Amino acid sequence: QVQLVESGGGLVQPGGSLTLSCAASRNIFSFDEVAWYRQPPGKQRDFVASITSHGSTNYADSIKGRSTISRNNGRSTVYLQMNSLKPEDTAVYYCKAALGSHYYWGQGTQVTVTS
């Protein structure tokens, strides 16, 4: 059973920064891909960023240039560093891990960007 636990969300002013963490219950390199998604209030869940087992990264246009996805195998953790945050970045952020034909989701962490 794979468990993913997100943390690092919170309340931040526009222009501020946050680093989200996704801690996995197994070796982070064992996953084919780990991704971040977000779901604003009343909207669908959308892709934010991903990193493959080979280290290739991909970003949604909405955060490209403002965010970096990275990983720390020693801590079995994937991070999403977000800078220059905007009110439209407000959402619940979820971590998703792909392992073969299986997908696992965390419980999410709330990010609120407001002055």
N, C-alpha and C positions, 0 to 999 in steps of 0.2 A: 504494500500500500504506500503510495507516494503522498506526502504532505507538503504543501507549500504555505508559508506564512509570510504575508506582507507586513511591512512596518515602515515608519518614517513619514507618514502623511501628517497633515496638520493645517493650521491656519497661517497664511503668509500674505504679505502685501504684494501688490503688483510690482514687478521688477525683481522680486526676491528669488531665492533658490531653495530647492529641497532635494534631498537624495532619498529615494525609496529603496527598500531592500526586500528581496524575495529569498527567504531561507528555505532550502529544500531538505527533505529527509534522506536524500541520497546524494552521491557524487554528482555535482552539477554537470560535469563533462559526460555523464552517461546519457543525458537527454539529447535528442536530435536537435532540439531547439527550445529555447526559453524566450518567452515574449511578454511584453507588457501591453495590456489593453486598458481602456478607460470608458466609463459610462457616466456621462453628465446626467443631471436630474431630468427625468422624463424622456431621455433619448436612448438610442441603441448603444451597445457596447462596440467600440471601435479599436482597431489596431493602433498601437503607439510606436513600439520598437521591438526588435528581436535580435537574438544572437544565436548562431548555430554552434554545434559542437566543434566546428572548425574555426570558429571565431568570426565568421562573417556577420556583419550587422546590417540592419535595415531600419529605416525610420519613416514614420508618416510625415507627409509634407508639413503638417501643422506644427511639428516640433523640431523638424530638421534644422540643424544649426544652433539649436538652443538646448539640446539634450544629448546625453551620452549613456549608452548602455554598456555595462562591463560586468565582469564576473570575478569571483575569488573562490577558487576551488577549495582552498584550505578551510573556508568557512561554508562551503556549499551554498554560496549566495550569489545572486545576480542583482545588480544595482541599476537604478535609473536616476541619473543626476539631471535635474531640470533647472535651467537658469532662465532669467528674464521672464518669469511667470506672468501670465495674463489672466484676467478673470475668466476667460473662456477655457482655461485649463482646469477649472473647477470640475471635479468628477471623482467617482470612486475608481481607484486604479487597481487592476487585477493582474496577477502573475499567472501565466499559463505555460505548462511544460509539456512537450511532445515526446513520447517514447514509443517508437513503432507506431502502431495504430491507436494508441491510447493517448488521451489528453487529460491533463489534471489542472485544476484551477485552485487558486487560493481564495481566501474569504474577502479580500479587498482591503484597501486602506483609503480613507477619505482625504482628498486634497481640496482645500478651499482657498481661493485667491480673491482677496477683497481688501479694500482700504477701510 
